[in-house]
């Protein structure tokens, strides 16, 4: 069940992060960004998650996905 939760949370976080950062991606990329962000955000905000519950997990996942998008745009996609 944790993997299913990670996919759902990652898809939601990726969707929100791509909209906040104004990035146009396809669905699999959006989900991958969100899942990566969920992993980053989960590691960075583990304490906050234990104190505040699942909502902080979504916040951490969105912030992690936004960080991942920024890194991707800065170092991989040179405009």
C-alpha positions in Angstrom: 0.0 0.0 0.0 2.8 2.5 0.6 3.8 2.3 -3.1 0.2 3.1 -4.2 0.1 6.0 -1.8 3.5 7.3 -3.2 2.2 7.1 -6.7 -1.0 9.0 -5.8 0.8 11.6 -3.7 3.5 11.9 -6.4 1.0 12.5 -9.2 -0.8 15.2 -7.2 2.5 16.8 -6.1 3.9 16.7 -9.6 0.7 18.2 -11.0 0.8 21.1 -8.5 4.5 21.6 -8.9 4.4 21.8 -12.7 1.5 24.3 -12.5 3.3 26.4 -9.9 6.5 26.4 -11.9 4.7 26.8 -15.3 6.2 23.7 -16.8 4.4 21.9 -19.6 5.1 18.1 -19.3 3.4 14.9 -20.2 1.6 12.7 -17.6 4.5 10.2 -17.0 7.0 13.0 -16.5 4.7 14.9 -14.2 4.3 11.7 -12.1 8.0 11.0 -12.1 8.7 14.6 -11.0 6.1 14.3 -8.3 7.4 10.9 -7.0 10.9 12.3 -7.0 9.7 15.3 -5.2 7.8 13.1 -2.7 11.0 11.2 -2.0 13.0 14.4 -1.5 10.3 16.2 0.5 9.7 13.1 2.6 13.3 12.8 3.5 13.7 16.6 4.2 10.4 17.0 6.1 10.2 13.7 8.0 9.9 15.5 11.3 7.1 17.8 10.1 5.2 14.8 8.7 5.3 13.0 12.1 4.0 16.1 13.9 1.3 17.4 11.5 0.2 14.4 9.5 -0.5 13.6 5.8 -1.1 17.2 4.7 2.5 18.1 5.5 3.5 15.1 3.3 1.7 16.7 0.4 3.4 20.1 1.1 6.8 18.4 1.4 6.2 16.5 -1.9 5.2 19.7 -3.7 8.2 21.6 -2.4 10.5 18.7 -3.3 9.0 18.5 -6.8 9.5 22.2 -7.3 13.1 21.8 -6.2 13.5 19.0 -8.7 12.0 21.1 -11.5 14.3 24.0 -10.6 17.3 21.7 -10.7 16.2 20.2 -14.0 15.6 23.6 -15.6 18.8 25.0 -14.3 21.3 22.2 -15.0 19.8 20.0 -17.7 17.5 22.2 -19.9 19.6 25.2 -20.9 17.4 27.8 -22.7 
